[in-house]
Amino acid sequence: MTALQTRRYDARDQERFAELSGDYNPLHLDPIAARRQIFGEVVVHGMHALLDALETYLAYARPAAGAALTRLSASFRNPIPLGRTVTTVLVGHDTGEVRLEVRVADVPALSLRATLATDGPGPHPGAVPAAPSEPTRQPRERSLVELVEHCGELGLWIDSEAARANFPHSFETLGAATLARLLVLTRLVGMDCPGLRSMFIALDVEFDASVAPSEVLHYRSGKVSEAASFIQVLLESAGLSGKLDTLCRPAPQAQAGLGIVAERVTPGEFAAQRALIVGGSRGLGEVTARILAAGGGQPIISYHQGRDDAEALCNEIRASGATCRSVRCDITQSEDIERALDACGDAFSHIYYFATPPILKHRGRFDERIYQRFAAVYVDAFGELCSAALARGCDGLAVFYPSSTIIDEELAGLEEYRAAKLAGEALCERLVRRHPGLRIGVRRLSRVATDQTLTLAGTPAADPLDAMLDIVREMNHAPTRRF
């Protein structure tokens, strides 16, 4: 095996590929929307990584111009987050066939097999339609029921200048028509079928480059499984046939509104709590803010990226006559911690700490970089926040620190998360010993229904309102280290 290229993708790479392909799915472009999806962050288009791998191989092998791509199969095995080191590896190449793998930290993200013919007639000389000046940027949102026996068509086009600039060896060797046929696949999945909530998991397609490029790609749904959230897309077009395997991602997890929460809360029972809720714009933090507000408390919610979510929550609470404020805070930055504490004023009684990076399983050995990403939030930032609050004279401060039953379960693929939560628990013990006026409540929560716990299989999860209502009531009394 030979490593052909090492690189990292950034936001500008994403934008360029979206413009070239027409796949503007927010999973690949919008960090605010992506944080509420199954991966928790923006990830690279699978077809972008595939085309980069092909481009890297063609630059390495330098086949004669006019080589025809006749078959391509690929499996998109793991997401590629922005900023991570990505390596393209040549697994093997025989006469007419190449096997490539794209890896993130030694973990396979993409495997592909391509068949190249060098003794055929070469690409058809027909022109491919130019890219539209104003392409559609809003993906369709289709249900699984809608996709049963669904059929449609999609225009085939290419911006030849941009394609040549981004994939020069592929453009010169394979031709504009083949590149257009490859690019339309990501646009089909990400924008049309399944569309907004799509996940591309595999493809197996055949090409006939000698056929004049069609202006339209025809497709229809094959197998659809509601239980597995699976949709197979069958391709039927001149010079392009085969199948795409896709999944339909779950929608963001909605939480109980203030009206539902108020039915469970006694008016005034949390009036003594003026609380900073770190990570309060969604999930457990969102639920906690509503619980406090319904019970007469005063929540101050911090957010890192979700300003609109935070403001919508504040507006909902204020419309009920309760008090709520929001403040932007990257909890890993000292100046942001001070700004969040400033927003609380001189007197606040509680902190609820829900800050977290995306929590994803990964295969492979323990990764120190992943651990450090968790520890920066669960240990370093938490400790700095508590110290900064105590330095302001917050005697009797009560803090809730959420831990996880994953510590007890020792699930494979989450070792770094588990280690960071254990370190956070140990920090809570040290802080309580050093500061007699500080009270920290630690609870190992089981799976609760939030964006962080979304799964394709719909794994059962507890109601966040049930989980947090008990905890907020416990926090009314100065907790010892654990309850």
N, C-alpha and C positions, 0 to 999 in steps of 0.2 A: 504494500500500500504506500502511496506517495501523497504527501500534503502538497496541494497545488496553490492554495491561497489562504491567507488569514486576514480577516477584516472585521469591522464593526459597522452596524447600521445606525444612522441617526434620523432625526425627524425630517431633515431635508431629503434624505434618500427615499423616505416614505412618500413625500409629496411628489418627487419626480416620477416615481413608479406609478403613483395614482394618476398623474396627468398622462402618462404614456399609455396605461392600460385601460383607464376609465373606471377602475375599481376604487371607489371612494368610501368603502365601508369604514365606519368610524372606529372599528376595532383596530385598524391600522393607522389612524390619523388623529384621533381625538382622545387625549389622555383622560379627559373628564368622563366621557362616555365609556371608554375602555375600562376604567377602574371599577365599573359596576357590572362588567362582564366576567365570564368564567375564568379568564386568565388574570384579571385584576390590573392589567397594564397594556399599553400598546404593544402589539407584536408585528413582526415582519410578514408581508404577504408571502404565502407559501410559494406562489409562482415566481415571485421576485427572487427568492433564494434558489429556486430551480433554474431559472434563466441565468442567474449569476454563475451557478455551477457549470452549466453548459458552456457559457462564455469562457470561463476559466479553462475548461478542458480544450475547447477549440483553439484558444490562444497557446496552449501547451502542445497539442498534437499537430496543429496546423494542417488539417486535411485540405485537399485542393478545393478551390471555389467550385460551387455547383454540387457539392455533396448534399444528398437528400436525407432528411430525417424521415424515416419510414415508420418507426414505432417508438412510443415513449410510455413507460410505466413509472409511477412514483408513489411513494407512501410518505405522507406528512406526519411524522411520528411525535414530534414535540414542538411546542411554540419556540420562536426565536425572539426574545425581548430585545428592545433597543439597548445599545451600549455594551452588549456582551460580545466576547470574542467568538467569532464564527470561523470554522476551518472547513475548507472543501478538500475532500480526500478522494484520490483516485483509487478505487478498490480493485479494479482490473479492467483491462480492455483487450479484447480479442478482435479478430478481423470482423469489422462491421458492427461491433457491439462495445459499449462502454458502461461501466458501473461506477457510480459516484455516490458519495455520502457527504452530507453537510452536518457538522457536529458543533454543539455548543458545550464547551468545557468537557470534551470527550464523550458527551452524551449524544447519540444520533438524533438529529432533528428532521432529517430528510434523507431518504434513500431513493435513488433513481437508476433506471436502466434505459439506455437509448440505443436504437439501431440506426446506423448511418450507412447509406449506400453511396458508393463513389463511382459505380460503373453504369448508372442509369442515365436517362435523358436530361436530368437536372431540373431545376425549378421552371415552371411555366413562365413565360415572359409577360403575362398579363399583369396590368397594374392593379393595385389594391386601393380602394377608396381612401381618400384623405380623412384624417380625424375631424370630427365636427368641431366647430368653433366654440360651441357652448354645450359640452356633454352633460348628461344627467348626473347630478351629484348626490341624489337622495336614493338610497337603496329601497327596494320594495320590501315590505314586511308581510310575508306570507305565512299562513298557518300550515301545519302538516296536513290537515284535512283538505285545504285548498290545493295542495300539491299532489294529491292522489289523482292519477290520470291527467295530469297537467301537461300542456304542450305550449310551445312558444317559439319565438325567433328573436335573434339579436343581430344587429348590423355588424359586419366585419369591416374594420378600418384600421389605419395605422398612421401615425405621424412619423414618416420615414426619416426626417432629419433627427428627431429625438431618439428614435430607435437606433439609428446609426451611432449617435453620440453615446448612448448608454450600453449598447451591446454591439460594438463594431465588428468583432469576429463572427458573431452569429448572423449579423445582417449580411456581411459579405459572403459567408459560406453557405448559409441556409436559405437566404433570400427573404424579401419583405413579406411574401405571402405566408411562409411558414411561421415567421415571427408574429404576424397578425393572428394566425390560428392559435398560437400559444397564448397570446395576450388576451384573446377573447374568452379563454377558459376562466381566468380569474374574475373577469367582469361578469360572466354568466353566474358564477357561484356567489360572488360577493355583492352583486347589485340586483340580481334578478331571481335566481332559483338555486337555493332557498332565499337569498337576499340578505336582509339586515342581520339576521341572527345566524348566519351560515358559519360552518366550519368545514374547510376543505380537508379531507383526510386521505384521498387516494385518487389516482387517475390511471387509465389504461387506454391509450388512443393510438390510432393509426393514421398516417398521412399519405397522400398521393400528391407529391409536389408537382407532378407533370400535368395535373388537372388545373384548368383555369380557376383562379380564386373566385369563390362565390362572394356576393355582396351581403349574404345573409347566412347566419348559422341557425339551423333548425334543431330543436331539441324537444325531448319529452321525458316525463318522469318514468322511471322503471319501478323497482321495488321501493315501497315506502313502509317504514315500520314506526308506528307511533310509540311503541314501548321503548324502542332504542333511539328515538329521535333521528332516524336514518332516512335519507332520501338519496336514491340513485338517479343520476341524470344521464340519459342516453343521447348521444350526438348523432345527427343525421344531416350531413351537408357534403357538398362536393369537395372532395379532397381531404375530408376530416370525418372520422367515425370513431366510436368507442364509448366509454362510460366514465363518469365521474362519481366518486363516492363522497357524500357530504353528510354532515350532521346539522341539526338545528339547535343552536344554543338556547338555554332558558332565558327568559326575560329577567331583568333586574328584580331583586327581591323587594317587594313592597312591604312596608311595615304598617302596623295599626295606626290609624289616625287619632287625633286628639279626642274626638268624640267617644271612640271605643275605649281609649285609655281612661277617660274621665269616669266611665261607668264602673271601673275597678278601683278607683282611688277615693278616699274620704277627703272632702274639701278641707284644706288647711293642714293635712297631716305632715306635709313637708315644708311648712312655712319657715322652719328654722334653717333650711339649707339654701345657702347662696353658693352655687357650685360651678366650678370650671369643668366643662366636659370636653376633654381633649379627643378630637375625632368625633365631633358631635353632629356632623351633617348627614350621617346615614347609619344604618345598622344599629348596633347596640347603643351607640351614642345618641342617635336620633330618638330611639325609644325612651332612653333615660331622660332626655330633655322634656319629652311630653309627660312622662310620669311626674317629674318634679313640678312642671308648670301646672298640671292638673291638681296637684296637691298643695299649691300655694307657694312653692319654692321659686327661686330665681336662677334659671340656668343661663350660663354664658358659654356658648358653644364655639369651639375652635375648629377650623377646617384648614386643610392644606391646599387642595385644588378645587373642591366642590363649592365654590362661592354661591352658585345659583341654588344648589340644594340647601345650603345653610340659610340663605335669605328666605327661601320658600318656607322652611321650617320656622324661622323667626316670625314671619308674617302670619303663619297659621296660629302660632301661640299668642301673638299680640292681638290677633283678631278676637280671641276668646276673653281678652281683658287681662291676661297674665303678662309677665315681664320676660323678655328674652333678648339677648344681644349675641352678635357673632363677631369673631375676629380671625383674621388669617394667621396661621401659625405653622411653619415648618418646624416641628418639634426638635429636629436635630440641629437647629440654629439657635445659639444663645440669645441673640437679639430678638428673635421671634418669641422665645419663652418669656422674655421680659415684657414684650408687647402684650402677650396674652394675659400675664399677671396684672399689667396696668389696666387692662379692660375690666378686670374684676373689682378694681377699686381697693380701698383700704381694708375692707372687712369681707372676707369670704371664708366659708367654713369647710368646704368639701372640694375634692378633685376626683373626677372619674376619668380613668386613663384608658382610652380605646385606640390609641394610635397604633398602626401596624403597617408594614409593607405587605405586598401581595403574598399569600401563602399558597405555594404550589409544591406538589410532590415532584421529585426528580429522581431519576435513576443514576446510579453510579456511587462512587465513594463519597465520604463526608467532604463537603466543599467549604473551606474556611471562608471564602468570600461571601457565600450565602449566609453562613452563621454571622459574620460581621454585620451584614445588612440588617438581620434581625436584632442583633445585640445593640446596634446603634440606637434603635428605638426602644426595645424592651428593657435595656439596662442603662446605657449611657444617658440617653435623653430623659428617661424617667428619674434617674438619680439627680440630674441637674435641675429638673423641674422642682422636685421636692426640696432640694437645697435652696433654690432661689425663693420658693414660697416661705420656707422657714426663716430665711434671712430678712424677710419683710415683717417678721414678728407674728406670724400666723400660729399662735399657740392653740393647741387643741385641734389642729388641722386633722381631718379625717380623709383618707385617700382610699379609693377602690382600685385594686390592681387585678385585672382579669388574667387568670392562667388557664390551663387547658388539661382535660383528661387525656390528651395525647401523651402527656408525660407518663401516665400509668399504662397506656396502651402500647407505647413504643412502636408506632406504625412505621413501616419501611417507607423511605422516601421523604420523611419529615424529621430526620435526625437533627438537622441544624435548627429547625424551629423548636424542637423539644429542648435542645441544649440551651438555647437562648432564654426560653421560658423558665427553665430551672435556675439559670443565672439570675433572672429577674426576681424569682422567689427568694433566692439567697440574699439579694440586695435589699429586699423588703425587710428581712430579718435584721440585717446590719443597721439599716436606717432607724428602725424602731428601738434597737438597743442604744444607739448613739443619741437619739432625740426623744427623751421621755414624753414630751408634749405631742409627739406625732403618733397617730393611729392609722395603721394600714390594714385594710381588709383584703385578703387574697382568697379567691375562689377558683377552683379548677372546673371550668365550665365544660359541659359536654357540647356536642354539635348543636348549634342554634341556627335558625333560618336567617342568614344574612347573605350579602353579595359574596363574602369570602367563602361561604360553604356551598355555593351553587355547584351542582353536578349534573351531568347529562342524564344520569340514571335516576335522578330525583331521590337521592338518599334521604331517608327520614331525618328530620331535624326538629328540635324543640322550638316552641313559640318564644321569641325574644321578650315579649311582654311578660309571660309567666316567669321567665328567668330573671329579668331585671327588677320586677316589682318587689320580689322577696328581698333582693339585694339592697335596693334603695331604702326599704323599710329597716333593714339591719343597719344601714349607714346612718339612720336617724340617731342611733346610739353609738357612742364612740367605740369602734370595733377594736378588738385586739388584732394581732397579726393575721389570724385566719378565722373564718367562720364558715 
